[in-house]
Amino acid sequence: MNPYIEILRPGNVVMAMIAIVLVAIVGHTLSIPIILAMLTVLFEISAGNVINDYFDYKIDLINKPTRPIPSGKITPKTARNYAYGLFLSGTICGALISILTQNWIPFVIVLFSDFVLYVYAYKLKSTPLIGNLTVGFMTGLCFAFGGYSIGTPEIIFTSIFLGFFAFVMTTAREITKDIEDMEGDKKEGAKTFPILYGTTISAAITFILIILDCALCPLLYFQHIFNKFYLGIIAIAVIIFIYSGILLLRNQDVETAAKVSKYLKIGMLIAFVAFAIGSF
């Protein structure tokens, strides 16, 4: 894969863009602001991933040595400038959305995202739990951004609800990834939550977050936001979530954490499918 595409982490970018697609499906809306919202998320999440790799390349020499910067495919300076260009592109798209909708909230959200993504990569990532919550919050914010790009009160409410679901589950996954990356983080002096408070407590918090999200899932049906088909599909995701949480409670080694992180990602994709089908 081309290193300039690889460093964007296309899988993560696509998942973030799916948030906008889902909001559009739920709102039965396809418009220029929605297309611009997808482009905004593409640029912003890509910029966040690149600037994160720029600040973390020394840690990645241990944890992820094959990534573009530690492997020497892209220099740190080039990656930094690449990130700045992506941030600028996302900000321009956000401004266009606000101009077209005559609503400045989307543009404000993009400016806020520029700031948070940069500060996260520079400082917050190594801050216990705050870094995890920041990633979760930014993931959930993609849904809210989609809702505000459409602008109707009902869709805004639904997008915020979906955003909260994504926020909780992403935070759980980020804590799990910290357990997986403990070796490299320790060598670089990072103070992640598992390093400071242990993997057992980290796994317990992850499990609590997973149960919280699973408990929220039926509410979307009982609030008449989604149809009965949603229940059948989301049940599969719930089973995967709970199974993943139990696995992590039983064992917090690197291999198990990596497996749980993968399972949670699969569960979230299935949940997104449930959101889409449930809206028809």
PyRosetta script that sets phi, psi and omega in degrees:
from pyrosetta import init, pose_from_sequence

init()
pose = pose_from_sequence("MNPYIEILRPGNVVMAMIAIVLVAIVGHTLSIPIILAMLTVLFEISAGNVINDYFDYKIDLINKPTRPIPSGKITPKTARNYAYGLFLSGTICGALISILTQNWIPFVIVLFSDFVLYVYAYKLKSTPLIGNLTVGFMTGLCFAFGGYSIGTPEIIFTSIFLGFFAFVMTTAREITKDIEDMEGDKKEGAKTFPILYGTTISAAITFILIILDCALCPLLYFQHIFNKFYLGIIAIAVIIFIYSGILLLRNQDVETAAKVSKYLKIGMLIAFVAFAIGSF")
pose.set_psi(1, 140.7)
pose.set_omega(1, 176.6)
pose.set_phi(2, -56.8)
pose.set_psi(2, 129.8)
pose.set_omega(2, -175.7)
pose.set_phi(3, -60.8)
pose.set_psi(3, -28.5)
pose.set_omega(3, -179.8)
pose.set_phi(4, -74.9)
pose.set_psi(4, -18.9)
pose.set_omega(4, 172.3)
pose.set_phi(5, -90.3)
pose.set_psi(5, -41.7)
pose.set_omega(5, -179.3)
pose.set_phi(6, -58.1)
pose.set_psi(6, -40.8)
pose.set_omega(6, -176.4)
pose.set_phi(7, -68.2)
pose.set_psi(7, -18.6)
pose.set_omega(7, 176.8)
pose.set_phi(8, -74.5)
pose.set_psi(8, -17.6)
pose.set_omega(8, -173.5)
pose.set_phi(9, 56.3)
pose.set_psi(9, 70.1)
pose.set_omega(9, -174.5)
pose.set_phi(10, -52.2)
pose.set_psi(10, -35.7)
pose.set_omega(10, 179.6)
pose.set_phi(11, -60.5)
pose.set_psi(11, -46.4)
pose.set_omega(11, 178.8)
pose.set_phi(12, -65.9)
pose.set_psi(12, -38.1)
pose.set_omega(12, -180.0)
pose.set_phi(13, -64.5)
pose.set_psi(13, -44.4)
pose.set_omega(13, -180.0)
pose.set_phi(14, -62.2)
pose.set_psi(14, -42.3)
pose.set_omega(14, 178.9)
pose.set_phi(15, -61.1)
pose.set_psi(15, -38.7)
pose.set_omega(15, 178.1)
pose.set_phi(16, -67.3)
pose.set_psi(16, -39.9)
pose.set_omega(16, 179.2)
pose.set_phi(17, -67.0)
pose.set_psi(17, -29.3)
pose.set_omega(17, 177.6)
pose.set_phi(18, -59.5)
pose.set_psi(18, -31.3)
pose.set_omega(18, 178.3)
pose.set_phi(19, -58.1)
pose.set_psi(19, -43.7)
pose.set_omega(19, 179.1)
pose.set_phi(20, -67.4)
pose.set_psi(20, -42.0)
pose.set_omega(20, 179.3)
pose.set_phi(21, -60.4)
pose.set_psi(21, -43.8)
pose.set_omega(21, -179.7)
pose.set_phi(22, -63.1)
pose.set_psi(22, -43.7)
pose.set_omega(22, 178.6)
pose.set_phi(23, -62.0)
pose.set_psi(23, -39.4)
pose.set_omega(23, 178.0)
pose.set_phi(24, -64.7)
pose.set_psi(24, -40.1)
pose.set_omega(24, 178.6)
pose.set_phi(25, -66.1)
pose.set_psi(25, -46.6)
pose.set_omega(25, 179.3)
pose.set_phi(26, -61.1)
pose.set_psi(26, -37.7)
pose.set_omega(26, -179.5)
pose.set_phi(27, -86.7)
pose.set_psi(27, -0.6)
pose.set_omega(27, -178.4)
pose.set_phi(28, 49.5)
pose.set_psi(28, 48.2)
pose.set_omega(28, -174.7)
pose.set_phi(29, -133.6)
pose.set_psi(29, 134.3)
pose.set_omega(29, 170.5)
pose.set_phi(30, -135.4)
pose.set_psi(30, 116.7)
pose.set_omega(30, -174.6)
pose.set_phi(31, -147.6)
pose.set_psi(31, 170.8)
pose.set_omega(31, 177.4)
pose.set_phi(32, -60.6)
pose.set_psi(32, -43.2)
pose.set_omega(32, 176.9)
pose.set_phi(33, -58.4)
pose.set_psi(33, -35.4)
pose.set_omega(33, 179.2)
pose.set_phi(34, -68.6)
pose.set_psi(34, -42.0)
pose.set_omega(34, 177.5)
pose.set_phi(35, -62.4)
pose.set_psi(35, -42.2)
pose.set_omega(35, 177.0)
pose.set_phi(36, -64.9)
pose.set_psi(36, -34.9)
pose.set_omega(36, 177.9)
pose.set_phi(37, -63.5)
pose.set_psi(37, -39.6)
pose.set_omega(37, 176.9)
pose.set_phi(38, -63.3)
pose.set_psi(38, -42.9)
pose.set_omega(38, 178.5)
pose.set_phi(39, -65.4)
pose.set_psi(39, -38.7)
pose.set_omega(39, 178.7)
pose.set_phi(40, -60.1)
pose.set_psi(40, -47.3)
pose.set_omega(40, 179.7)
pose.set_phi(41, -63.6)
pose.set_psi(41, -40.9)
pose.set_omega(41, 178.0)
pose.set_phi(42, -56.7)
pose.set_psi(42, -49.3)
pose.set_omega(42, -178.2)
pose.set_phi(43, -68.6)
pose.set_psi(43, -43.4)
pose.set_omega(43, -175.2)
pose.set_phi(44, -67.9)
pose.set_psi(44, -47.2)
pose.set_omega(44, -179.6)
pose.set_phi(45, -67.0)
pose.set_psi(45, -38.9)
pose.set_omega(45, 177.0)
pose.set_phi(46, -61.2)
pose.set_psi(46, -44.8)
pose.set_omega(46, 178.9)
pose.set_phi(47, -61.0)
pose.set_psi(47, -42.5)
pose.set_omega(47, 179.3)
pose.set_phi(48, -62.5)
pose.set_psi(48, -40.7)
pose.set_omega(48, 179.3)
pose.set_phi(49, -66.6)
pose.set_psi(49, -41.0)
pose.set_omega(49, -178.5)
pose.set_phi(50, -68.3)
pose.set_psi(50, -46.4)
pose.set_omega(50, -178.9)
pose.set_phi(51, -67.2)
pose.set_psi(51, -30.0)
pose.set_omega(51, 176.3)
pose.set_phi(52, -65.8)
pose.set_psi(52, -43.5)
pose.set_omega(52, 177.9)
pose.set_phi(53, -66.1)
pose.set_psi(53, -32.8)
pose.set_omega(53, 178.5)
pose.set_phi(54, -61.9)
pose.set_psi(54, -47.4)
pose.set_omega(54, -178.7)
pose.set_phi(55, -76.8)
pose.set_psi(55, -22.6)
pose.set_omega(55, -173.1)
pose.set_phi(56, -104.9)
pose.set_psi(56, 11.2)
pose.set_omega(56, -170.3)
pose.set_phi(57, -64.5)
pose.set_psi(57, -27.3)
pose.set_omega(57, 178.3)
pose.set_phi(58, -68.8)
pose.set_psi(58, -40.9)
pose.set_omega(58, 175.9)
pose.set_phi(59, -65.3)
pose.set_psi(59, -39.4)
pose.set_omega(59, -178.6)
pose.set_phi(60, -67.4)
pose.set_psi(60, -20.9)
pose.set_omega(60, 174.3)
pose.set_phi(61, -59.2)
pose.set_psi(61, -26.6)
pose.set_omega(61, 179.5)
pose.set_phi(62, -97.7)
pose.set_psi(62, -50.9)
pose.set_omega(62, -174.4)
pose.set_phi(63, -79.6)
pose.set_psi(63, -42.3)
pose.set_omega(63, -174.5)
pose.set_phi(64, -136.0)
pose.set_psi(64, 66.5)
pose.set_omega(64, -174.0)
pose.set_phi(65, -66.1)
pose.set_psi(65, -15.9)
pose.set_omega(65, -178.3)
pose.set_phi(66, -89.4)
pose.set_psi(66, -3.3)
pose.set_omega(66, 178.6)
pose.set_phi(67, -64.8)
pose.set_psi(67, 158.3)
pose.set_omega(67, -172.4)
pose.set_phi(68, -54.2)
pose.set_psi(68, -41.4)
pose.set_omega(68, -177.1)
pose.set_phi(69, -75.5)
pose.set_psi(69, -54.3)
pose.set_omega(69, -179.8)
pose.set_phi(70, -63.0)
pose.set_psi(70, -25.3)
pose.set_omega(70, 179.2)
pose.set_phi(71, -82.5)
pose.set_psi(71, -8.1)
pose.set_omega(71, 177.4)
pose.set_phi(72, 88.3)
pose.set_psi(72, 4.9)
pose.set_omega(72, -179.8)
pose.set_phi(73, -72.2)
pose.set_psi(73, -29.8)
pose.set_omega(73, 177.2)
pose.set_phi(74, -133.6)
pose.set_psi(74, 133.8)
pose.set_omega(74, 178.4)
pose.set_phi(75, -76.8)
pose.set_psi(75, 153.9)
pose.set_omega(75, 177.7)
pose.set_phi(76, -55.6)
pose.set_psi(76, -41.6)
pose.set_omega(76, -178.8)
pose.set_phi(77, -63.9)
pose.set_psi(77, -42.9)
pose.set_omega(77, 178.9)
pose.set_phi(78, -63.8)
pose.set_psi(78, -40.6)
pose.set_omega(78, 178.9)
pose.set_phi(79, -63.5)
pose.set_psi(79, -41.7)
pose.set_omega(79, 179.2)
pose.set_phi(80, -61.3)
pose.set_psi(80, -47.1)
pose.set_omega(80, 180.0)
pose.set_phi(81, -66.2)
pose.set_psi(81, -35.6)
pose.set_omega(81, 175.9)
pose.set_phi(82, -60.4)
pose.set_psi(82, -44.8)
pose.set_omega(82, 179.3)
pose.set_phi(83, -62.8)
pose.set_psi(83, -43.2)
pose.set_omega(83, 179.6)
pose.set_phi(84, -60.2)
pose.set_psi(84, -41.0)
pose.set_omega(84, 178.5)
pose.set_phi(85, -64.4)
pose.set_psi(85, -38.5)
pose.set_omega(85, 178.2)
pose.set_phi(86, -67.9)
pose.set_psi(86, -41.5)
pose.set_omega(86, 176.6)
pose.set_phi(87, -59.2)
pose.set_psi(87, -43.9)
pose.set_omega(87, -179.6)
pose.set_phi(88, -63.1)
pose.set_psi(88, -42.7)
pose.set_omega(88, 179.5)
pose.set_phi(89, -62.0)
pose.set_psi(89, -42.6)
pose.set_omega(89, 178.2)
pose.set_phi(90, -64.3)
pose.set_psi(90, -40.0)
pose.set_omega(90, -179.8)
pose.set_phi(91, -65.5)
pose.set_psi(91, -39.6)
pose.set_omega(91, 178.0)
pose.set_phi(92, -63.9)
pose.set_psi(92, -43.2)
pose.set_omega(92, 178.1)
pose.set_phi(93, -62.3)
pose.set_psi(93, -41.1)
pose.set_omega(93, 178.4)
pose.set_phi(94, -62.5)
pose.set_psi(94, -39.2)
pose.set_omega(94, 178.2)
pose.set_phi(95, -64.6)
pose.set_psi(95, -40.0)
pose.set_omega(95, 179.2)
pose.set_phi(96, -63.9)
pose.set_psi(96, -38.6)
pose.set_omega(96, 177.4)
pose.set_phi(97, -60.7)
pose.set_psi(97, -46.4)
pose.set_omega(97, -179.1)
pose.set_phi(98, -64.4)
pose.set_psi(98, -36.8)
pose.set_omega(98, 178.3)
pose.set_phi(99, -66.4)
pose.set_psi(99, -44.0)
pose.set_omega(99, -177.8)
pose.set_phi(100, -69.2)
pose.set_psi(100, -37.3)
pose.set_omega(100, -177.3)
pose.set_phi(101, -93.1)
pose.set_psi(101, -7.7)
pose.set_omega(101, -176.1)
pose.set_phi(102, 55.3)
pose.set_psi(102, 38.9)
pose.set_omega(102, 179.7)
pose.set_phi(103, -137.7)
pose.set_psi(103, 115.8)
pose.set_omega(103, -173.2)
pose.set_phi(104, -84.6)
pose.set_psi(104, -2.2)
pose.set_omega(104, 180.0)
pose.set_phi(105, -61.9)
pose.set_psi(105, -44.5)
pose.set_omega(105, 178.0)
pose.set_phi(106, -57.2)
pose.set_psi(106, -40.9)
pose.set_omega(106, 180.0)
pose.set_phi(107, -66.2)
pose.set_psi(107, -40.3)
pose.set_omega(107, 178.2)
pose.set_phi(108, -63.3)
pose.set_psi(108, -39.2)
pose.set_omega(108, 178.4)
pose.set_phi(109, -61.9)
pose.set_psi(109, -41.2)
pose.set_omega(109, 180.0)
pose.set_phi(110, -66.4)
pose.set_psi(110, -44.3)
pose.set_omega(110, 177.8)
pose.set_phi(111, -60.8)
pose.set_psi(111, -42.2)
pose.set_omega(111, 177.3)
pose.set_phi(112, -61.6)
pose.set_psi(112, -41.2)
pose.set_omega(112, 179.9)
pose.set_phi(113, -65.1)
pose.set_psi(113, -40.7)
pose.set_omega(113, 176.6)
pose.set_phi(114, -54.1)
pose.set_psi(114, -47.7)
pose.set_omega(114, -177.5)
pose.set_phi(115, -65.2)
pose.set_psi(115, -49.6)
pose.set_omega(115, -175.8)
pose.set_phi(116, -65.6)
pose.set_psi(116, -43.4)
pose.set_omega(116, -178.9)
pose.set_phi(117, -62.2)
pose.set_psi(117, -39.0)
pose.set_omega(117, 179.5)
pose.set_phi(118, -70.4)
pose.set_psi(118, -48.0)
pose.set_omega(118, -178.8)
pose.set_phi(119, -64.0)
pose.set_psi(119, -36.8)
pose.set_omega(119, 177.1)
pose.set_phi(120, -59.0)
pose.set_psi(120, -50.5)
pose.set_omega(120, -178.2)
pose.set_phi(121, -64.0)
pose.set_psi(121, -37.4)
pose.set_omega(121, -176.4)
pose.set_phi(122, -76.9)
pose.set_psi(122, -39.4)
pose.set_omega(122, -170.0)
pose.set_phi(123, -135.0)
pose.set_psi(123, -46.7)
pose.set_omega(123, -168.0)
pose.set_phi(124, -70.8)
pose.set_psi(124, -25.6)
pose.set_omega(124, -175.7)
pose.set_phi(125, -56.3)
pose.set_psi(125, -35.6)
pose.set_omega(125, -177.7)
pose.set_phi(126, -92.9)
pose.set_psi(126, 4.1)
pose.set_omega(126, 178.6)
pose.set_phi(127, -86.8)
pose.set_psi(127, 122.4)
pose.set_omega(127, -175.4)
pose.set_phi(128, -52.0)
pose.set_psi(128, 125.3)
pose.set_omega(128, 175.5)
pose.set_phi(129, 67.3)
pose.set_psi(129, -38.9)
pose.set_omega(129, 179.6)
pose.set_phi(130, -59.4)
pose.set_psi(130, -42.4)
pose.set_omega(130, 177.9)
pose.set_phi(131, -61.5)
pose.set_psi(131, -43.3)
pose.set_omega(131, 178.5)
pose.set_phi(132, -62.5)
pose.set_psi(132, -44.1)
pose.set_omega(132, 179.5)
pose.set_phi(133, -64.9)
pose.set_psi(133, -34.1)
pose.set_omega(133, 179.8)
pose.set_phi(134, -64.9)
pose.set_psi(134, -45.0)
pose.set_omega(134, 178.5)
pose.set_phi(135, -62.2)
pose.set_psi(135, -43.8)
pose.set_omega(135, 178.7)
pose.set_phi(136, -61.7)
pose.set_psi(136, -43.1)
pose.set_omega(136, -178.9)
pose.set_phi(137, -63.6)
pose.set_psi(137, -43.0)
pose.set_omega(137, -178.7)
pose.set_phi(138, -66.9)
pose.set_psi(138, -34.1)
pose.set_omega(138, 176.0)
pose.set_phi(139, -64.9)
pose.set_psi(139, -47.0)
pose.set_omega(139, 178.1)
pose.set_phi(140, -63.8)
pose.set_psi(140, -32.0)
pose.set_omega(140, -178.4)
pose.set_phi(141, -64.9)
pose.set_psi(141, -26.7)
pose.set_omega(141, 177.5)
pose.set_phi(142, -58.8)
pose.set_psi(142, -41.0)
pose.set_omega(142, 178.6)
pose.set_phi(143, -64.9)
pose.set_psi(143, -47.1)
pose.set_omega(143, 179.7)
pose.set_phi(144, -61.7)
pose.set_psi(144, -38.5)
pose.set_omega(144, 178.0)
pose.set_phi(145, -60.5)
pose.set_psi(145, -42.3)
pose.set_omega(145, 176.7)
pose.set_phi(146, -62.4)
pose.set_psi(146, -42.0)
pose.set_omega(146, 179.3)
pose.set_phi(147, -62.7)
pose.set_psi(147, -44.0)
pose.set_omega(147, -179.8)
pose.set_phi(148, -71.7)
pose.set_psi(148, -24.8)
pose.set_omega(148, 176.2)
pose.set_phi(149, -70.6)
pose.set_psi(149, -27.8)
pose.set_omega(149, 173.9)
pose.set_phi(150, -82.0)
pose.set_psi(150, -49.2)
pose.set_omega(150, 168.6)
pose.set_phi(151, 97.2)
pose.set_psi(151, -8.6)
pose.set_omega(151, 179.9)
pose.set_phi(152, -80.9)
pose.set_psi(152, 141.8)
pose.set_omega(152, -176.1)
pose.set_phi(153, -55.7)
pose.set_psi(153, -40.8)
pose.set_omega(153, -178.3)
pose.set_phi(154, -64.2)
pose.set_psi(154, -43.8)
pose.set_omega(154, -179.1)
pose.set_phi(155, -69.9)
pose.set_psi(155, -36.2)
pose.set_omega(155, 177.2)
pose.set_phi(156, -60.9)
pose.set_psi(156, -44.9)
pose.set_omega(156, 179.6)
pose.set_phi(157, -61.5)
pose.set_psi(157, -47.5)
pose.set_omega(157, -179.0)
pose.set_phi(158, -63.7)
pose.set_psi(158, -41.3)
pose.set_omega(158, -179.0)
pose.set_phi(159, -64.4)
pose.set_psi(159, -35.5)
pose.set_omega(159, 177.8)
pose.set_phi(160, -67.8)
pose.set_psi(160, -39.3)
pose.set_omega(160, 177.7)
pose.set_phi(161, -62.6)
pose.set_psi(161, -47.9)
pose.set_omega(161, 178.8)
pose.set_phi(162, -63.6)
pose.set_psi(162, -36.1)
pose.set_omega(162, 178.0)
pose.set_phi(163, -63.0)
pose.set_psi(163, -38.8)
pose.set_omega(163, 178.7)
pose.set_phi(164, -65.3)
pose.set_psi(164, -40.5)
pose.set_omega(164, 176.6)
pose.set_phi(165, -58.2)
pose.set_psi(165, -48.2)
pose.set_omega(165, -179.3)
pose.set_phi(166, -65.1)
pose.set_psi(166, -37.0)
pose.set_omega(166, 178.6)
pose.set_phi(167, -60.1)
pose.set_psi(167, -48.0)
pose.set_omega(167, -177.1)
pose.set_phi(168, -65.8)
pose.set_psi(168, -48.0)
pose.set_omega(168, -176.0)
pose.set_phi(169, -70.2)
pose.set_psi(169, -36.3)
pose.set_omega(169, 178.2)
pose.set_phi(170, -66.4)
pose.set_psi(170, -38.6)
pose.set_omega(170, 176.9)
pose.set_phi(171, -61.2)
pose.set_psi(171, -42.3)
pose.set_omega(171, 177.4)
pose.set_phi(172, -60.2)
pose.set_psi(172, -43.0)
pose.set_omega(172, -179.4)
pose.set_phi(173, -68.0)
pose.set_psi(173, -36.9)
pose.set_omega(173, 179.9)
pose.set_phi(174, -65.8)
pose.set_psi(174, -38.3)
pose.set_omega(174, 176.5)
pose.set_phi(175, -64.1)
pose.set_psi(175, -40.1)
pose.set_omega(175, 177.6)
pose.set_phi(176, -61.8)
pose.set_psi(176, -42.0)
pose.set_omega(176, 178.5)
pose.set_phi(177, -65.0)
pose.set_psi(177, -31.9)
pose.set_omega(177, 176.1)
pose.set_phi(178, -65.6)
pose.set_psi(178, -36.4)
pose.set_omega(178, 176.0)
pose.set_phi(179, -63.8)
pose.set_psi(179, -41.8)
pose.set_omega(179, -180.0)
pose.set_phi(180, -63.7)
pose.set_psi(180, -35.4)
pose.set_omega(180, -173.7)
pose.set_phi(181, -97.8)
pose.set_psi(181, 16.1)
pose.set_omega(181, -173.5)
pose.set_phi(182, -58.9)
pose.set_psi(182, -38.9)
pose.set_omega(182, -175.4)
pose.set_phi(183, -60.1)
pose.set_psi(183, -52.9)
pose.set_omega(183, -179.8)
pose.set_phi(184, -66.3)
pose.set_psi(184, -38.8)
pose.set_omega(184, 179.9)
pose.set_phi(185, -62.9)
pose.set_psi(185, -39.2)
pose.set_omega(185, 179.0)
pose.set_phi(186, -63.5)
pose.set_psi(186, -42.8)
pose.set_omega(186, -177.9)
pose.set_phi(187, -65.4)
pose.set_psi(187, -29.0)
pose.set_omega(187, 179.4)
pose.set_phi(188, -93.0)
pose.set_psi(188, 2.1)
pose.set_omega(188, 177.8)
pose.set_phi(189, 77.4)
pose.set_psi(189, 15.8)
pose.set_omega(189, 178.1)
pose.set_phi(190, -68.4)
pose.set_psi(190, 147.1)
pose.set_omega(190, -178.8)
pose.set_phi(191, -116.3)
pose.set_psi(191, 68.7)
pose.set_omega(191, 178.7)
pose.set_phi(192, -77.2)
pose.set_psi(192, 167.1)
pose.set_omega(192, -177.1)
pose.set_phi(193, -59.7)
pose.set_psi(193, -47.0)
pose.set_omega(193, 178.8)
pose.set_phi(194, -61.3)
pose.set_psi(194, -33.9)
pose.set_omega(194, 179.5)
pose.set_phi(195, -68.3)
pose.set_psi(195, -42.0)
pose.set_omega(195, -177.0)
pose.set_phi(196, -78.0)
pose.set_psi(196, -39.2)
pose.set_omega(196, -170.6)
pose.set_phi(197, -117.8)
pose.set_psi(197, -0.6)
pose.set_omega(197, 175.0)
pose.set_phi(198, 94.2)
pose.set_psi(198, 157.0)
pose.set_omega(198, -176.9)
pose.set_phi(199, -75.6)
pose.set_psi(199, -27.2)
pose.set_omega(199, -178.8)
pose.set_phi(200, -65.7)
pose.set_psi(200, -48.6)
pose.set_omega(200, 178.2)
pose.set_phi(201, -64.7)
pose.set_psi(201, -39.4)
pose.set_omega(201, 178.9)
pose.set_phi(202, -61.5)
pose.set_psi(202, -42.9)
pose.set_omega(202, 178.9)
pose.set_phi(203, -65.5)
pose.set_psi(203, -37.6)
pose.set_omega(203, 179.5)
pose.set_phi(204, -65.3)
pose.set_psi(204, -42.7)
pose.set_omega(204, 178.1)
pose.set_phi(205, -63.9)
pose.set_psi(205, -41.7)
pose.set_omega(205, 177.8)
pose.set_phi(206, -58.8)
pose.set_psi(206, -44.4)
pose.set_omega(206, -179.1)
pose.set_phi(207, -64.0)
pose.set_psi(207, -41.6)
pose.set_omega(207, 178.4)
pose.set_phi(208, -61.5)
pose.set_psi(208, -43.1)
pose.set_omega(208, 178.6)
pose.set_phi(209, -63.1)
pose.set_psi(209, -40.8)
pose.set_omega(209, 178.9)
pose.set_phi(210, -62.8)
pose.set_psi(210, -44.6)
pose.set_omega(210, 179.9)
pose.set_phi(211, -64.1)
pose.set_psi(211, -38.8)
pose.set_omega(211, 177.9)
pose.set_phi(212, -59.3)
pose.set_psi(212, -47.0)
pose.set_omega(212, -179.7)
pose.set_phi(213, -65.1)
pose.set_psi(213, -41.6)
pose.set_omega(213, 179.1)
pose.set_phi(214, -61.9)
pose.set_psi(214, -36.5)
pose.set_omega(214, 178.9)
pose.set_phi(215, -69.2)
pose.set_psi(215, -28.6)
pose.set_omega(215, 179.7)
pose.set_phi(216, -74.8)
pose.set_psi(216, -28.1)
pose.set_omega(216, -172.3)
pose.set_phi(217, -52.9)
pose.set_psi(217, -48.0)
pose.set_omega(217, -178.6)
pose.set_phi(218, -64.2)
pose.set_psi(218, -23.3)
pose.set_omega(218, -177.5)
pose.set_phi(219, -60.7)
pose.set_psi(219, -32.5)
pose.set_omega(219, -179.5)
pose.set_phi(220, -65.8)
pose.set_psi(220, -26.7)
pose.set_omega(220, 175.0)
pose.set_phi(221, -81.3)
pose.set_psi(221, -47.3)
pose.set_omega(221, -177.1)
pose.set_phi(222, -68.8)
pose.set_psi(222, -20.5)
pose.set_omega(222, 174.4)
pose.set_phi(223, -87.8)
pose.set_psi(223, 6.8)
pose.set_omega(223, 177.2)
pose.set_phi(224, 62.3)
pose.set_psi(224, 28.2)
pose.set_omega(224, 175.3)
pose.set_phi(225, -82.2)
pose.set_psi(225, -39.0)
pose.set_omega(225, 179.4)
pose.set_phi(226, -123.8)
pose.set_psi(226, 158.5)
pose.set_omega(226, -177.9)
pose.set_phi(227, -85.5)
pose.set_psi(227, -176.6)
pose.set_omega(227, -174.4)
pose.set_phi(228, -67.4)
pose.set_psi(228, -25.3)
pose.set_omega(228, 179.0)
pose.set_phi(229, -65.1)
pose.set_psi(229, -28.0)
pose.set_omega(229, 178.0)
pose.set_phi(230, -58.4)
pose.set_psi(230, -41.7)
pose.set_omega(230, -176.1)
pose.set_phi(231, -60.9)
pose.set_psi(231, -42.3)
pose.set_omega(231, -178.2)
pose.set_phi(232, -65.3)
pose.set_psi(232, -40.3)
pose.set_omega(232, -177.9)
pose.set_phi(233, -76.3)
pose.set_psi(233, -41.7)
pose.set_omega(233, -178.3)
pose.set_phi(234, -66.6)
pose.set_psi(234, -25.1)
pose.set_omega(234, 178.2)
pose.set_phi(235, -61.8)
pose.set_psi(235, -36.0)
pose.set_omega(235, 178.0)
pose.set_phi(236, -64.0)
pose.set_psi(236, -44.5)
pose.set_omega(236, 179.0)
pose.set_phi(237, -62.6)
pose.set_psi(237, -41.4)
pose.set_omega(237, -179.5)
pose.set_phi(238, -61.6)
pose.set_psi(238, -41.6)
pose.set_omega(238, 178.9)
pose.set_phi(239, -62.0)
pose.set_psi(239, -43.3)
pose.set_omega(239, 179.3)
pose.set_phi(240, -64.7)
pose.set_psi(240, -42.0)
pose.set_omega(240, 179.9)
pose.set_phi(241, -61.0)
pose.set_psi(241, -50.3)
pose.set_omega(241, -177.1)
pose.set_phi(242, -65.5)
pose.set_psi(242, -41.2)
pose.set_omega(242, 177.7)
pose.set_phi(243, -60.1)
pose.set_psi(243, -42.5)
pose.set_omega(243, 179.4)
pose.set_phi(244, -62.6)
pose.set_psi(244, -43.7)
pose.set_omega(244, 178.9)
pose.set_phi(245, -61.6)
pose.set_psi(245, -40.4)
pose.set_omega(245, 179.2)
pose.set_phi(246, -66.6)
pose.set_psi(246, -41.0)
pose.set_omega(246, 177.3)
pose.set_phi(247, -57.1)
pose.set_psi(247, -45.3)
pose.set_omega(247, -177.3)
pose.set_phi(248, -70.0)
pose.set_psi(248, -35.0)
pose.set_omega(248, 176.6)
pose.set_phi(249, -62.9)
pose.set_psi(249, -37.1)
pose.set_omega(249, -177.1)
pose.set_phi(250, -75.1)
pose.set_psi(250, -35.6)
pose.set_omega(250, -174.6)
pose.set_phi(251, -150.5)
pose.set_psi(251, 129.1)
pose.set_omega(251, -178.2)
pose.set_phi(252, -114.9)
pose.set_psi(252, 29.7)
pose.set_omega(252, 177.5)
pose.set_phi(253, -75.6)
pose.set_psi(253, 171.4)
pose.set_omega(253, -174.8)
pose.set_phi(254, -60.5)
pose.set_psi(254, -44.0)
pose.set_omega(254, -177.4)
pose.set_phi(255, -63.4)
pose.set_psi(255, -42.9)
pose.set_omega(255, -179.9)
pose.set_phi(256, -67.0)
pose.set_psi(256, -42.0)
pose.set_omega(256, 179.3)
pose.set_phi(257, -61.3)
pose.set_psi(257, -40.9)
pose.set_omega(257, 178.8)
pose.set_phi(258, -64.4)
pose.set_psi(258, -40.4)
pose.set_omega(258, 179.2)
pose.set_phi(259, -65.7)
pose.set_psi(259, -43.2)
pose.set_omega(259, 179.9)
pose.set_phi(260, -64.5)
pose.set_psi(260, -41.3)
pose.set_omega(260, 177.8)
pose.set_phi(261, -58.5)
pose.set_psi(261, -42.2)
pose.set_omega(261, 178.8)
pose.set_phi(262, -65.8)
pose.set_psi(262, -43.4)
pose.set_omega(262, -179.4)
pose.set_phi(263, -63.4)
pose.set_psi(263, -41.0)
pose.set_omega(263, 179.5)
pose.set_phi(264, -63.4)
pose.set_psi(264, -37.4)
pose.set_omega(264, 178.4)
pose.set_phi(265, -65.6)
pose.set_psi(265, -42.0)
pose.set_omega(265, 177.6)
pose.set_phi(266, -63.6)
pose.set_psi(266, -42.7)
pose.set_omega(266, 178.7)
pose.set_phi(267, -60.6)
pose.set_psi(267, -39.5)
pose.set_omega(267, 178.5)
pose.set_phi(268, -66.1)
pose.set_psi(268, -38.6)
pose.set_omega(268, 177.4)
pose.set_phi(269, -63.3)
pose.set_psi(269, -41.1)
pose.set_omega(269, 177.8)
pose.set_phi(270, -65.5)
pose.set_psi(270, -39.1)
pose.set_omega(270, 177.2)
pose.set_phi(271, -62.2)
pose.set_psi(271, -39.0)
pose.set_omega(271, 178.4)
pose.set_phi(272, -64.1)
pose.set_psi(272, -37.9)
pose.set_omega(272, 176.1)
pose.set_phi(273, -63.3)
pose.set_psi(273, -40.3)
pose.set_omega(273, 178.5)
pose.set_phi(274, -62.0)
pose.set_psi(274, -41.3)
pose.set_omega(274, 177.9)
pose.set_phi(275, -59.9)
pose.set_psi(275, -44.2)
pose.set_omega(275, -176.8)
pose.set_phi(276, -66.7)
pose.set_psi(276, -50.7)
pose.set_omega(276, -178.1)
pose.set_phi(277, -68.5)
pose.set_psi(277, -35.4)
pose.set_omega(277, -179.0)
pose.set_phi(278, -67.2)
pose.set_psi(278, -15.7)
pose.set_omega(278, -176.8)
pose.set_phi(279, -85.8)
pose.set_psi(279, -11.2)
pose.set_omega(279, -177.4)
pose.set_phi(280, -82.5)
pose.dump_pdb("model.pdb")
